[in-house]
Amino acid sequence: MAIHTLNPLEDRRWIEFIGKHPNASIVHTPGWLAVLKQTYGYEPLVYTTTPEDSALRNGAVFCRVSSWLTGRRLVSLPFTDHCGLLVDRDHDYSELIVSLQAAAASEKLEYVEIRSLDTQETPVWSLSATFPLHTLDLQPSLDSLLRAAHKTAIQQAIRRAERERLSYEAGRSAALVNQFYRLLLLTRRRHRIPPQPLQWFTNLVTELGDRVTVRVASKDGRPVASIITLQWRDAVLYKYGCSDAAMHNLGGMAFLLWKTIQEAKETGANVLDFGRSDPDNAGLITFKDRWGARQTPLKYIRFSTRPLRSATDRYGARFVRSAFARMPDAMLAAAGRMLYKHIG
């Protein structure tokens, strides 16, 4: 069977296909793919068994990443927790997998990586990483969801935020994005890693429009916590969160996520995807557990053409993380602009 490729930013069949496919998500949309291209220069492409003159019946979307630091590779998808291969028939899936292996050899790629909820290891595709993924069923009533959350860590934190009269604002304005980014700088410095470039977030708002919501909680006009969520159909994705550590006792993060849950239910959403967590980040995993979210393993698989350390290993070998904690804001942001295009 012949394998074909298409440009999902230009081929109208892609948007028609994902509009109908039940497993498509926000990261399959041309908007998300355009942000990857505009911010980092990653070229998106779709592999399919469908001929050029026919309506698509399957598709696996990837980005080409070319970096002098981390090599050349195909990834589905960079800076994405999980991206399903929209292939319903086992035979078509096998054909696509074989074609990806051939592409790795013919294009002299270092590897091809699939980040999907339904991937399986094979003799030639090996496990490259495993993360805990949390999802919360939003179908129960708000009262039931609140009762299921941890009494001290979540319920009391929300009540504390309400007693402190934290103000709440949601939208997509430049002012909200800038408030979010200032808190992101604080958070990333605390974690000793650089932030994503500001342009990434402004591009998200431009390309995804009302599918993006920036939420900010403030105390007496001072932002204390902020999150960014994405929505597609009946699923809300909690994508980014940041806060001022000096104001953690006010319960800002729990407050914002509770607002997100309330507003998600109003739109008819029935699942909140909390995203993946670093296995070493016990605090974040516990926080998500305390919402009553279900934890499942998210496995990435990789076909490698040569032995290769991961991008994060290379990144860590070249830069001392402790230096990020001491950088001025402008320098820390510049480090993010320079590095992130290499580590998707």
Rosetta blueprint (number, residue, H / E / L):
1 M L
2 A L
3 I L
4 H E
5 T E
6 L E
7 N L
8 P L
9 L L
10 E L
11 D L
12 R H
13 R H
14 W H
15 I H
16 E H
17 F H
18 I H
19 G H
20 K H
21 H L
22 P L
23 N L
24 A L
25 S L
26 I H
27 V H
28 H H
29 T L
30 P H
31 G H
32 W H
33 L H
34 A H
35 V H
36 L H
37 K H
38 Q H
39 T H
40 Y H
41 G L
42 Y L
43 E E
44 P E
45 L E
46 V E
47 Y E
48 T E
49 T L
50 T L
51 P L
52 E L
53 D L
54 S L
55 A L
56 L L
57 R L
58 N L
59 G E
60 A E
61 V E
62 F E
63 C E
64 R E
65 V E
66 S E
67 S E
68 W L
69 L L
70 T L
71 G E
72 R E
73 R E
74 L E
75 V E
76 S E
77 L L
78 P L
79 F L
80 T L
81 D L
82 H L
83 C L
84 G L
85 L L
86 L E
87 V L
88 D L
89 R L
90 D H
91 H H
92 D H
93 Y H
94 S H
95 E H
96 L H
97 I H
98 V H
99 S H
100 L H
101 Q H
102 A H
103 A H
104 A H
105 A H
106 S H
107 E L
108 K L
109 L L
110 E L
111 Y E
112 V E
113 E E
114 I E
115 R E
116 S L
117 L L
118 D L
119 T L
120 Q L
121 E L
122 T L
123 P L
124 V L
125 W L
126 S E
127 L E
128 S E
129 A E
130 T E
131 F E
132 P E
133 L E
134 H E
135 T E
136 L E
137 D E
138 L L
139 Q L
140 P L
141 S L
142 L H
143 D H
144 S H
145 L H
146 L H
147 R H
148 A H
149 A L
150 H L
151 K H
152 T H
153 A H
154 I H
155 Q H
156 Q H
157 A H
158 I H
159 R H
160 R H
161 A H
162 E H
163 R H
164 E L
165 R L
166 L L
167 S E
168 Y E
169 E E
170 A E
171 G E
172 R L
173 S L
174 A H
175 A H
176 L H
177 V H
178 N H
179 Q H
180 F H
181 Y H
182 R H
183 L H
184 L H
185 L H
186 L H
187 T H
188 R H
189 R H
190 R H
191 H H
192 R L
193 I L
194 P L
195 P L
196 Q L
197 P L
198 L H
199 Q H
200 W H
201 F H
202 T H
203 N H
204 L H
205 V H
206 T H
207 E H
208 L H
209 G H
210 D H
211 R H
212 V E
213 T E
214 V E
215 R E
216 V E
217 A E
218 S E
219 K E
220 D L
221 G L
222 R E
223 P E
224 V E
225 A E
226 S E
227 I E
228 I E
229 T E
230 L E
231 Q E
232 W E
233 R L
234 D L
235 A E
236 V E
237 L E
238 Y E
239 K E
240 Y E
241 G E
242 C E
243 S E
244 D L
245 A H
246 A H
247 M H
248 H H
249 N H
250 L H
251 G L
252 G H
253 M H
254 A H
255 F H
256 L H
257 L H
258 W H
259 K H
260 T H
261 I H
262 Q H
263 E H
264 A H
265 K H
266 E H
267 T L
268 G L
269 A L
270 N L
271 V E
272 L E
273 D E
274 F E
275 G E
276 R E
277 S L
278 D L
279 P L
280 D L
281 N L
282 A H
283 G H
284 L H
285 I H
286 T H
287 F H
288 K H
289 D H
290 R L
291 W L
292 G L
293 A L
294 R E
295 Q E
296 T E
297 P E
298 L E
299 K E
300 Y E
301 I E
302 R E
303 F E
304 S E
305 T L
306 R L
307 P L
308 L L
309 R L
310 S L
311 A H
312 T H
313 D H
314 R H
315 Y H
316 G H
317 A H
318 R H
319 F L
320 V L
321 R H
322 S H
323 A H
324 F H
325 A L
326 R L
327 M L
328 P L
329 D H
330 A H
331 M H
332 L H
333 A H
334 A H
335 A H
336 G H
337 R H
338 M H
339 L H
340 Y H
341 K H
342 H H
343 I L
344 G L
